[in-house]
């Protein structure tokens, strides 16, 4: 195996602690005959456990070894895979090196572990290539990633020649992309030592816009803007503002689910990370996806000045905002920054108070589309409750009983809103099982 791995060119950057590199080191020691059996077996078990852990995380099944190799192929960002993500299969000298690497992976796909197992008296590899996973709930793993990896793994295992193997991998790059951005819908990030680390959000709520009762005008404005964005047409940053619990965040999640298959991705950013926004944009601006940078509950107190930095990054800095990036934000405040009556008074010591007000309001002006989510009326609230109750057959109340209970619930739980309605239905559904 180590001879195969050493032949890699484009896919050479696997990381020294990668499973494949570590197993190559194991085989190098095994072939040299200079090893202690107990130490070698321990190192093998350590890497097999890593494969099992990966398989559990992504819901792999049947042949974990081939699923692992497929995972390596579709997450390795190199010059060839990133170019293939944008243009697909194309003519070029680099294809010669890619075919070399894919030939290596083909050999690894069908690698014979039996001589090693017989010499060491183990059967772990024979077990993981004929594996039956314990069924898991979807929230325990990323089903979207699992399905894509396993389907490609089956096709690569069946490839009869390197040309077919090449076409399958490059076709995947063109359709889904490469790396974590190709496999996942949404991300958070951390910044340490000046470097960004994107973290996939695995348990994304599978909500759709139809789950949000009412708000048809608001949903249409959001769809129209996002549709233009994914088609590469002129569009705007978008601010969803209004009363709490009215479905602003739900709408954003639903729009991601609706347009994911068309290349839409989302990166969630928190207030303390706004200074990293320029770095995030630089990292994703040349990728073959459409990115929404999502800011939930965007607002600033009067004494907070981060909005000045954010304002320049969104629109107004020297660098033009890339065409594949938009900012969507939700807020309970229309103008995002807390205003005081003193802002409108000329009785303080500032000579140009109107300039201060203009500066504070200019952040909201960076959002070309603003959508107002208002608190529902009593009639609309009951319509939401009835719609949500219809999803739970165990709730057997009549409409009159349902509305009476909903009315009592909202009076003691913060007033009428879509969130209050969902909490009420959750309560009823839970009580129905007692």
N, C-alpha and C positions, 0 to 999 in steps of 0.2 A: 504493500500500500504506500509506503513512504516514497518509493520510486515514482508512483503515479502522481502523488501530490507535488513532488518536486518538479514535475514537468509543467505545472500550471504557469501561465504567463499573465493573462488579463485578470484571472481570478486568484492571483497569488496572495493578495492582501486579505487573508482570512483572519488574521489576528493570532498571535502566538498561543493564546489560551483557547482557541476554537477546538471543538471536538475533533474535527478532521485533522488538524495539525497535531493534536495530542495523540490520536490513534496512529498517525504516521510515525511519530516518535516511538510508540510502543512496538510497531512492526520493525522499525530499524534495529532496536535492541534485540528483538526476537530473532531476526535473520542473522545477526552477528553472533548469536549463541552466547553472548556475554551478558547474562542477566540472572537475577535471583527470582525464582518462580513466584514466590509469595508477593514480592514487590511488583512484578509485572502484572499478576492477577489483580492486585489492588488497584493499580493504575487503570486497567481495563474496566473494572467494575465502576470506577469513578466516572469514566466517560459513558458507560452504558447508562448509569443513573442520570447523567446529563441529557442523554437522548430521551429517556423515559420522562424526565421533567418537561422537556420541550414538547413531547407528545401529549402530555397531560394539559399543558398550557394551551395548545392549539387543537386539541381533539383529534390527533393523528390515530390511525388504525391500520391493521393488517401488516404492512411492511414499514416499520418505523425508520429503518435505515434509509430506504429510498425516499420516504417523506422528509427526513432530515436533509438529505442531499438536495432535494428539490427546494427546500426552504433556503438553503445556502445560495442556490442559483438565483432565486428571485428576490433575495434581499441584499445581494452583493452589488454595491454601487461602484462601478468602474467606468472607464471611458467608453467601452463598448456598450455596456448595458444602458447607460444614460443616453447615449446617442440613439440606440434602438428604441428607447422609450419615446423619442420624438419623431423619428422617421421610419421606424420599422425595419424590415429587411431591405438592405441596400448593397450595392456593389462597392467594394473597397478592399484594400490590402489587409485591413484589420480582420476581415473575415477569416483569413488564413490562420491567424492566431486564435480566433474564437473557435474555429473548428478543432484546433489542437486541444484546447481546453475542454471542449465538449466530448471529445474522444476519451479524455481522461475521466470525465464524469460518467460516461457510458460504461467504462471498465469498472469504476467504483460501484455503479448501480448493481452490477452483477458479480461483485467481488466474492470470492470463495473463502469464507472464514473457517472452514472445517479443519484445515491443517493446524491452525493456531489452537482451535478448541480441543482437538485430539491430543496435541502435545501438552496442553496445560490442564486437561481434564475439566473443561468448563463447557457450558452450553448457552451462554447468555446471548450470543449473536444469532444462533439458530432460533432462539425464543423471540427476539425482537423483530425478526424478518417474517415471523408467522404469529403476529400479535393480535389478540382480541381485546380491545379496550372496554373498560367498564362504561356503560352509558352514563352520560353526564347531562345535567341541566345546561341550557344554553348560556346562562349567566356565569358558568364556571370556565368558559373558554370562548374565544372569538370564532363563532361559527362561520362568519364570512371568510376569514383567513383559512380556516380548516378545509372548507369545501374547495377553495381554489387550489390550495397546495395538493390535496389528495387527488383531485382530478388531473392536474398536470403531472403528478407523480406517476399515475397509471399510464398516461400517454407516453411519458419518457421511458418507462420500463418496457413498453411495447415497441419502441422505436427500433427498426431493423438496421438502420445505418446512421451515420453521423449527420447526414444531410437532413433526415427527418427530425433528429434530435435538435439540430440547429433551428429548423423552422418552428418547432414547438416552443422553444425557449424564447426566440425573438418575437414570435407571435404573441406570447404572453406579455412580454415587455411592452409591445405596442398597444395592446388592449387594456392592460391594467397598470403598467408602469413597473418600476423596480424599487426595492427597498420598502421601508415601512409606509411611505406615502402611497405606494401602489396597492397595499393590502388593507389599509385601515381607513376609516372615515374621518376620525377626529383625533386631535392630539392636544396635549399640554406640553410644556417644555420647562427645563431647568437650565440655568446658566451658571457654570462653575469655571473659574479661571479663564473667562473670556470665550469659552466654547459652549455651544448650544447642544442640548440633548433632548430630542423630541420623544415623548412618551405616548404611545397609543392609548386611547381611551377605549377599553375593550367592551365594557358593558353599556353601550349607548342605548338609550331608550328607543324602542322601535315604534315611535309615534308617527302618525301621518296627519296631514292637515284636516282631513275629514273628522278626526277625533276632536278637533276644536269646534264646538258647536257655535254657530253664528259667526260674526266678524268676517263676513264674506268680502266686503270691500277691502278690509285690511289684508286679508289673505291674497286677494287678487293683485294688490299693489306689490306685495312681497314676491309673488310668483312672477309677475311681469318683469321686475327688476332683476331677479335671479335668472330667469330665462334669457334675458338679454346678455347677462354676464357669461353664462356657460356657452352661448353662441358666439362670443367675441364681439358683441355689439356694444355701443355706448351705454353706460349704466352708472349708478351712483352708490356711494356709501349710504348705509341705511340705518336710521334710528327708530326703534320701536319704543314709544314712551306711553305712560299712562298709569292707571291704578294697578296696585299690586294684585297678583293672582288672576290676571285677565288673559293670560296665554301668550305673553310676549316671548318668553324663553321656549315654550312649547312650539311656537311657530318656527323659531330658528332651527330647533332639532328636527322638526318635520321637513323643513326645506332641504336640510342636508340629506335626510333619508330619501327624499324624492329625486335628488339630482346627483347622488353619489355615482350611479352607473354612467353618468355623463362627465365624469372627471372632477366633480366638486369635492373638495376637502375642507376641513375646518380646523383652525387652531385657536384654542381658548387661551386668553391672556388675562392676567389679574393686574390690579392697579399697581402693585409693587414691581411689576415687570415691564411697565411702559417704557422705561429707559432702554430695554432690550429690543424694542420694536424694530428699530432700524436693522439690527442684526438678523432678526427673524425674516424681514423682508428680503435682505440680501441673500439669505440662505435658500429661499423658495422662489425667487423671481424668475429663475431660468428653468424651472421644472415644468413638465408638460401636464399641469393640473391647474384648476381654478381654485384659489384659496380664499376662503372667508376667514378673516381674523375676527373672532367673536369676543366681545366685551360685555359680560353680563353685569347688570346693575351698575352701569357707568354713571358716576356722580362724584362731585367734589365739594368738600366743605369750603367755606370762604377763605380759610387760612392755607389750604392746600394749593400748591403751585404746579403740580405735575401736569395739569391741563395745558400749560404753556408748551411743555415739551411735546405732549401728544398732539397738540394743534399743528405744530410745525411738521411733524412726521406724517400726519394724515394728509395734509395738503398745505403747501406753502414753503416747503424746503427747496433746496436747490435741485435735488434729484426728483425727476418725474416718477409718480407712483406707477409701478408696473401694471400692465393691462390684465395680468392674471391674479390680481389681489384686490379684494374689497374689504371694507370694515363694516360689520354689522354689530350694532350695540343695542342693549335694552336699558331702560332707565325709568324710574318713577318721576323724574324731573324733565320737563320739556327743554329747559335750557342747561341742564346738566350740572351747573354750578349754583350752589346755594346763594340766593339773593337776600339781602337785608333791606329794611326800609331806609337805612342810612345810605344805601347805594343810590337812592333816588333823591337824597337830600343834598342841599348845597351848604349845609350848616357846619361842615367839617373843614379841615384845613387844606384839602386838595383843590388845586386851582381848576383842574380839568376833569371833573367827576364823570362827565359823559364819556370820556375816553376810557375810563376804567370799566364802565358798564359795557361799552362796545367790545372791549377785550374779552370780558367774561362771556358775552353772548356769541362771540365769533366761533367758539368751539362747536356749538350746535349747528352753526351755519356750514360747517364742513360736511355735514350729512345732507346730500342732495335730495334724499327721500326720507320723509318723516311720516310715521304711521302712528295714529293715536288709538290706543286700546282703552276704551272707557269701561267703567263698571257696568255690568248688565242690569237691566231693569228687573223687577220682581218676576214679570212674565218670562223674560229671557232666562232668568236663573232657574225657574221651574222647568223650562225646556231643556236646559243643560242637565239638570238632575234626572229627568225622565230618560234622556238619551243615555246617560252613563249607567243608569239602573238597568237598562235593557241588555247590558253586557253580562249581567249576573243573574242567571235563571233562579238562583236560590233566593233572590229578593222577591217576595210574593205580595208585597203591599199593593193596594189599589192606588190609583193616581191621587185620589183625595187624601188617603193616609200618607202617601209618600210626600206630597206637598206640605201637609201639616207638620210632619216630622222634620222636613227640610227647613221649614220656616223657624221652628224651634231651635234647630241646630245653628243656623246662621246668626240668630240673635245672640247666641252665647259663644260664637267662634269667629268673630271678626267681621261679620257682615257678608253681603252677597258678593260672590266672585266665582269664577270657574274653579279656582283652587279649593274654596270652601265646599263647593259641590262635590269635587272628587274626594275630599276628606270625609264628607258625609256618607258617600256611597261606599268608601272603604270600610267605614264603621259598620254600616248595615250588612255588607257582605261578610265581614268577620263575625258579627253577631249571629248571622244565619247559620253558621257552622257549629254553634254551641249546642 
